[in-house]
Amino acid sequence: MDTRNRTETKTLKVGDVAPDFTLKTEGKEDWRLSDFRGKKNVVLAFVPFAFSSVCSAQLPSYEADLERFKDYDTEVVSISMDSHFALEAWQKSMQTSFHHLSDFYPQGKVVDLYGIRHPAGMSERALFVVDKEGIIRYIEIQHAPGEMPDNEDLFEALRKL
């Protein structure tokens, strides 16, 4: 079985209600998934580490396509287990305008809620598309190190909503 790109987790699959959570943004503000119910679709981009080479290329690719995401009435956020201090510095270095959420304390609570903790302890590189009703419509989990997800796969999922 090829496990490089999975479309379900140990606990979640497409069609499930996305577990709600509240995390701090890079600016220490509360960000709640439930605040977008009935309003916007959401792309949750879980990344292993701030400042790593692949993550530092992946997130600017979302910034470059932000207008396209807005055309699909979609909010994009990244989530990592780094502190908000690291995420604030990382956001400034990448010059991204969307929020970077800190799953720092308790370490990986949301990563575990979504079933995507890598055996080495950090988050898997994973994407979830959550529709306006709070239903998971797309999951992509990548295991191959150094591989970056293709934004076109996200847009294909958003077109189907």
Secondary structure by P-SEA (a helix, b strand, c coil): ccccccccccccccccccccccccccccbbbbcccccccbbbbbbbbcccccaaaaaaaaaaaaaaaaaaaacbbbbbbccccaaaaaaaaaaacccbbbbbcccccaaaaaaacccccccccccbbbbbcccccccbbbbbccccbbbbaaaaaaaaaac
